[in-house]
Amino acid sequence: QRQKSQEKEEGKHGPLGDNEMARVSTDKKQVKKTGLVVVKNMKIVGLHCSSEDLHAGKIALIKHGSRLKNCDLYFSRKPCSACLKMIVNGSAFERQVEALPEEMVSWLEPSGLQQVFQAAGVNRISYWPADPEISLLSGASGSEDAKLDAKAVERLKSNSRAHVCVLLQPLVCFMVQFVEETSHKCDFIQKISKTLPDANVDFYSECRQERVKEYEMLFLVSNEELHKQILMTIGLENLCENPYFSNLRQNMKDLILLLATVASSVPNFKHYGFYSGNTEQINEIHNQSLPQEVARHCMVQARLLAYRTEDHKTGVGAVIWAEGKSRNCDGTGAMYFIGCGYNAFPAGSEYADFPNMDDKQKDREIRKFRYIIHAEQNALTFRCQEIKPEEKSMIFVTKCPCDECVPLIKGAGIKQIYAGDVDVGKKKADISYMRFGELEGVSKFTWQLNPSGTCVLEQNEPESRESKYLQGLY
Ligand SMILES: Nc1ccn([C@H]2C[C@H](O)[C@@H](COP(=O)(O)OP(=O)(O)OP(=O)(O)O)O2)c(=O)n1
């Protein structure tokens, strides 16, 4: 969600009629994009956002069709009735059929019912309870449309199998503290501290503060009364009374703080970014790195995933994206999501099924290394799209790819690697990071000070290129 790109939106989103659109377009800045995560069997199968022409829910339908069945959807705002009706399509019918006697169901099935069964019919829809389209509330007819839409949403909700809810819980104890410490210790921040020892020691806190402000603007309705009005309009009047309201706001603020903290571990600081040391390489168009802000955004996704690790010492996250030949209908522009993962023991294993000690343990048999599946390995294994050899695919890893993963990434046909390189060249007893440095045929962009200096930075990243992506991705 980016204010820059919102200016293009001109009220094309939201449950408003055409006349209302015209009114909203005079107040461009208030329309924000909607983000959506599609999850199937605990696996992320889609990361989308609204585009100029389409809401996120509609994009999910175009992209996944009947594969949305039984998926869980996570929206950054409550979906409007136009999206919800398509998303729940199928589940109401399914419920009616479930209620029929068994013989009748089996009698119905061969007669084309199977097709109906495969309609969208998602499982659960959860959303962030702060509709950013504050403009819905200003002006009489805007309010009227918003209320009608909210009623339609409630009706669709109560007649479908899908569970529509606000999935917001208090964070577990010490979570913020833990995330703060691990973000501070992360490779990207460490590298800045090492290479710029005289950088303001507090640069990390400053970057974090900036992110907190930015995210509060994006995800929180600063005015409490307005927030209450929005909750009323979207059918959450039960959250408007205290202590529920203050608890809700506190939980929202905590989560925003958490997100901002993770994001500040890949900071927008001086001329740091993901760069290739190979200048010949960067001059070739197809090897060109993404605009820095887009690369940082994808790396933050990988950093978030690292918190799901099953390795209690070192969490690693990886995300794979690809760039198609042209823009698609998704708000992510030409880029589309391929897969993601984090380091963990083989899927389905229970706690303590496998050894979990590190290199310092003398007994090699009880070390974790032969059992842990690396973040990149999980991202490749559980990907939801094929990696097309003719397209630019890229992996974002929070740590340097190890010797086990480097040939896997190359073999899978991934064209670009964005990673931290703090461990490059290190050889430990059970894991080593020697091959990444020598890797050829895959472009490597590691976290460093722009090697070409500031002037070249500006030439390499003309406004048009950066904004082309930003309009798409955020
Ligand atoms: N690109 C990478 C690199 C590592 N890992 C995972 C595998 C292990 O779970 C863990 C290993 O990390 P380290 O090499 O940092 O080893 P230690 O956890 O022992 O930490 P230390 O650096 O203190 O030795 O990270 C991963 O998934 N992807």
The ligand as an SDF file (V2000), in Angstrom:
LIG
                    3D

 28 29  0  0  0  0  0  0  0  0999 V2000
   20.6860  -19.9080    3.2210 N   0  0  0  0  0  0  0  0  0  0  0  0
   20.4610  -20.5670    4.3450 C   0  0  0  0  0  0  0  0  0  0  0  0
   21.4210  -20.6580    5.3380 C   0  0  0  0  0  0  0  0  0  0  0  0
   21.1230  -21.3500    6.4990 C   0  0  0  0  0  0  0  0  0  0  0  0
   19.9010  -21.9000    6.6660 N   0  0  0  0  0  0  0  0  0  0  0  0
   19.5580  -22.5480    7.9380 C   0  0  0  0  0  0  0  0  0  0  0  0
   19.9530  -23.9700    8.1210 C   0  0  0  0  0  0  0  0  0  0  0  0
   20.1310  -24.0220    9.6100 C   0  0  0  0  0  0  0  0  0  0  0  0
   18.8730  -24.1640   10.2490 O   0  0  0  0  0  0  0  0  0  0  0  0
   20.6820  -22.6940    9.9820 C   0  0  0  0  0  0  0  0  0  0  0  0
   22.1880  -22.6800   10.0450 C   0  0  0  0  0  0  0  0  0  0  0  0
   22.5900  -21.3960   10.2690 O   0  0  0  0  0  0  0  0  0  0  0  0
   24.1150  -21.0160   10.5920 P   0  0  0  0  0  0  0  0  0  0  0  0
   25.0110  -21.3590    9.4810 O   0  0  0  0  0  0  0  0  0  0  0  0
   24.1330  -19.5960   11.0300 O   0  0  0  0  0  0  0  0  0  0  0  0
   24.5140  -21.9760   11.7720 O   0  0  0  0  0  0  0  0  0  0  0  0
   24.1630  -21.8590   13.2940 P   0  0  0  0  0  0  0  0  0  0  0  0
   22.6880  -21.8570   13.4860 O   0  0  0  0  0  0  0  0  0  0  0  0
   24.9320  -22.9360   13.9620 O   0  0  0  0  0  0  0  0  0  0  0  0
   24.6720  -20.4340   13.7580 O   0  0  0  0  0  0  0  0  0  0  0  0
   26.1990  -19.8770   13.9410 P   0  0  0  0  0  0  0  0  0  0  0  0
   26.3060  -18.8140   12.8870 O   0  0  0  0  0  0  0  0  0  0  0  0
   26.2470  -19.3510   15.3450 O   0  0  0  0  0  0  0  0  0  0  0  0
   27.1450  -21.0120   13.7290 O   0  0  0  0  0  0  0  0  0  0  0  0
   20.1910  -21.8030    8.9860 O   0  0  0  0  0  0  0  0  0  0  0  0
   18.9530  -21.7670    5.6850 C   0  0  0  0  0  0  0  0  0  0  0  0
   17.8290  -22.2050    5.8450 O   0  0  0  0  0  0  0  0  0  0  0  0
   19.2540  -21.1160    4.5210 N   0  0  0  0  0  0  0  0  0  0  0  0
  1  2  1  0
  2  3  1  0
  2 28  2  0
  3  4  2  0
  4  5  1  0
  5  6  1  0
  5 26  1  0
  6  7  1  0
  6 25  1  0
  7  8  1  0
  8  9  1  0
  8 10  1  0
 10 11  1  0
 10 25  1  0
 11 12  1  0
 12 13  1  0
 13 14  2  0
 13 15  1  0
 13 16  1  0
 16 17  1  0
 17 18  2  0
 17 19  1  0
 17 20  1  0
 20 21  1  0
 21 22  2  0
 21 23  1  0
 21 24  1  0
 26 27  2  0
 26 28  1  0
M  END
$$$$
